Amino acid sequence: MPASAPASPVVFVIDSDLAVLSALAFALEAEGYRTCAFRSPARADRSPDLRTAACIVLDQVLPDESGLDFIARLRGETYRIPAILIPSAPPLHVRLAALDMGVPIIEKPLLDDALFEAVRSLIYAQVAERTLTA
């Protein structure tokens, strides 16, 4: 029997575009996730819920620091949160850096269920890993 995701996992959404941010939060909540939405990494970083989030969905071009820099900083603090990068037409160096970090890229515009499938997959993998190491 496959591991199931925790009830209403929290997904952090970080995007400086308010329309995109609101739409993503709404869509993820419709999928059954609780969301914490922020327009910058600095604001997300101040949230006490960040270290317990199940996943982060974020843009690459953000105020204060890039999406990948934010994830690298969190991981440098030994926090291995799963993340999904949602840039628009990312250049090759961003693609390679994300690949090296194990961060999937789903490009905007988000036209199908690829983002939801990726969030689900990362959360299930995290639950399965916890189950195996418990």
The 8 nearest C-alpha neighbors of each residue, nearest first, counted from 0:
[[1, 2, 3, 127, 130, 123, 4, 126],
 [2, 0, 3, 127, 123, 4, 126, 124],
 [3, 1, 127, 126, 0, 4, 123, 130],
 [2, 4, 1, 5, 123, 126, 127, 6],
 [3, 5, 123, 126, 122, 6, 2, 8],
 [4, 6, 8, 7, 3, 126, 122, 123],
 [7, 5, 8, 4, 32, 31, 3, 9],
 [6, 8, 32, 33, 31, 5, 9, 4],
 [9, 7, 32, 53, 5, 6, 33, 10],
 [8, 10, 33, 52, 34, 53, 32, 7],
 [11, 9, 34, 54, 55, 53, 52, 33],
 [10, 12, 55, 35, 34, 36, 56, 54],
 [11, 13, 36, 56, 57, 55, 35, 37],
 [14, 12, 57, 37, 38, 36, 39, 56],
 [15, 13, 38, 58, 20, 16, 57, 37],
 [14, 16, 38, 61, 17, 39, 13, 62],
 [17, 15, 19, 14, 18, 20, 38, 21],
 [16, 18, 20, 19, 21, 15, 38, 14],
 [19, 17, 21, 20, 16, 22, 23, 15],
 [20, 18, 22, 16, 17, 21, 23, 14],
 [19, 21, 17, 23, 14, 18, 22, 16],
 [22, 20, 24, 18, 23, 19, 17, 25],
 [21, 23, 19, 25, 24, 20, 26, 18],
 [24, 22, 26, 20, 25, 21, 19, 27],
 [23, 25, 21, 27, 22, 26, 34, 28],
 [24, 26, 22, 28, 23, 27, 21, 29],
 [27, 25, 29, 23, 28, 24, 22, 30],
 [28, 26, 30, 24, 29, 25, 32, 23],
 [27, 29, 32, 31, 25, 30, 26, 33],
 [28, 30, 26, 27, 31, 25, 32, 24],
 [31, 29, 27, 28, 32, 26, 115, 25],
 [32, 30, 28, 29, 7, 27, 33, 8],
 [33, 31, 28, 7, 8, 27, 30, 9],
 [32, 34, 9, 28, 7, 8, 10, 31],
 [35, 33, 10, 9, 11, 24, 36, 32],
 [34, 36, 11, 12, 10, 37, 33, 9],
 [35, 37, 12, 11, 13, 34, 24, 20],
 [38, 36, 13, 39, 43, 42, 12, 14],
 [37, 39, 15, 14, 13, 36, 16, 17],
 [40, 38, 41, 42, 62, 37, 61, 13],
 [39, 41, 43, 42, 44, 69, 13, 63],
 [42, 40, 44, 39, 43, 45, 63, 64],
 [43, 41, 44, 45, 40, 39, 37, 46],
 [44, 42, 40, 45, 46, 41, 37, 39],
 [43, 45, 41, 42, 46, 40, 49, 47],
 [44, 46, 43, 42, 47, 41, 49, 40],
 [47, 45, 48, 43, 44, 49, 42, 50],
 [46, 48, 49, 45, 50, 44, 51, 43],
 [49, 47, 46, 51, 50, 52, 9, 35],
 [50, 48, 52, 51, 46, 47, 44, 43],
 [49, 51, 48, 52, 47, 78, 80, 46],
 [52, 50, 48, 49, 53, 9, 47, 80],
 [53, 51, 9, 49, 54, 50, 10, 48],
 [52, 54, 9, 8, 10, 122, 51, 80],
 [53, 55, 81, 10, 82, 52, 80, 11],
 [56, 54, 11, 82, 10, 12, 57, 83],
 [57, 55, 12, 83, 82, 84, 11, 13],
 [58, 56, 13, 84, 12, 85, 14, 66],
 [57, 59, 85, 86, 14, 84, 60, 66],
 [58, 60, 66, 65, 86, 61, 67, 84],
 [61, 59, 65, 58, 66, 62, 86, 64],
 [62, 60, 65, 15, 64, 39, 59, 63],
 [61, 63, 39, 64, 60, 15, 65, 40],
 [64, 62, 61, 41, 40, 39, 65, 69],
 [65, 63, 62, 61, 68, 69, 66, 40],
 [66, 64, 68, 59, 61, 60, 67, 69],
 [65, 67, 59, 69, 68, 58, 57, 70],
 [66, 68, 70, 69, 65, 71, 59, 97],
 [69, 67, 71, 65, 66, 70, 72, 64],
 [70, 68, 72, 66, 67, 71, 65, 73],
 [69, 71, 67, 73, 72, 68, 74, 66],
 [72, 70, 68, 74, 69, 73, 75, 67],
 [71, 73, 75, 69, 74, 70, 68, 76],
 [74, 72, 70, 76, 75, 71, 78, 69],
 [73, 75, 78, 77, 71, 76, 79, 72],
 [76, 74, 72, 77, 73, 71, 78, 70],
 [75, 77, 73, 74, 78, 72, 79, 71],
 [78, 76, 74, 75, 79, 73, 72, 80],
 [77, 79, 74, 73, 76, 80, 75, 50],
 [80, 78, 74, 77, 81, 73, 70, 76],
 [79, 81, 78, 54, 82, 53, 55, 52],
 [82, 80, 54, 121, 79, 55, 53, 83],
 [83, 81, 55, 54, 56, 102, 80, 84],
 [82, 84, 56, 103, 102, 104, 55, 57],
 [83, 85, 104, 57, 58, 56, 86, 103],
 [86, 84, 58, 105, 106, 57, 104, 107],
 [87, 85, 58, 106, 59, 89, 107, 84],
 [86, 88, 107, 106, 89, 85, 108, 58],
 [87, 89, 86, 90, 106, 107, 91, 85],
 [90, 88, 87, 86, 93, 94, 91, 106],
 [91, 89, 93, 92, 94, 88, 95, 87],
 [90, 92, 94, 93, 95, 89, 96, 88],
 [93, 91, 95, 94, 90, 96, 89, 97],
 [94, 92, 96, 91, 95, 90, 89, 97],
 [95, 93, 91, 97, 92, 96, 98, 90],
 [94, 96, 98, 92, 93, 97, 99, 91],
 [95, 97, 99, 93, 98, 94, 92, 100],
 [98, 96, 102, 100, 94, 99, 95, 93],
 [99, 97, 101, 95, 100, 96, 102, 94],
 [98, 100, 96, 97, 101, 95, 102, 94],
 [101, 99, 97, 98, 102, 96, 71, 67],
 [100, 102, 98, 99, 97, 103, 82, 96],
 [101, 103, 97, 100, 83, 82, 98, 104],
 [104, 102, 83, 84, 101, 105, 97, 98],
 [105, 103, 84, 85, 83, 106, 102, 97],
 [106, 104, 85, 84, 114, 103, 107, 86],
 [107, 105, 85, 86, 87, 108, 104, 109],
 [108, 106, 109, 87, 86, 85, 105, 88],
 [107, 109, 110, 106, 87, 85, 86, 105],
 [110, 108, 107, 111, 106, 114, 105, 113],
 [109, 111, 108, 112, 107, 113, 114, 106],
 [110, 112, 113, 109, 114, 115, 108, 116],
 [113, 111, 115, 114, 116, 110, 109, 117],
 [114, 112, 116, 115, 111, 117, 105, 109],
 [115, 113, 117, 116, 112, 118, 105, 109],
 [114, 116, 118, 112, 117, 113, 119, 27],
 [115, 117, 113, 119, 114, 118, 120, 112],
 [116, 118, 120, 114, 115, 119, 113, 121],
 [119, 117, 115, 121, 120, 116, 122, 114],
 [120, 118, 116, 122, 117, 121, 123, 115],
 [119, 121, 117, 123, 118, 122, 116, 124],
 [122, 120, 124, 118, 123, 119, 117, 125],
 [121, 123, 125, 119, 124, 120, 53, 118],
 [124, 122, 126, 120, 125, 4, 121, 119],
 [125, 123, 127, 121, 122, 126, 120, 128],
 [124, 126, 122, 128, 123, 127, 121, 129],
 [127, 125, 123, 129, 128, 124, 130, 4],
 [126, 128, 130, 124, 129, 125, 2, 123],
 [129, 127, 125, 131, 130, 126, 124, 132],
 [130, 128, 126, 132, 127, 131, 133, 125],
 [129, 131, 127, 133, 128, 132, 126, 2],
 [132, 130, 128, 129, 133, 127, 126, 125],
 [131, 133, 129, 130, 128, 127, 126, 125],
 [132, 130, 131, 129, 128, 127, 126, 125]]
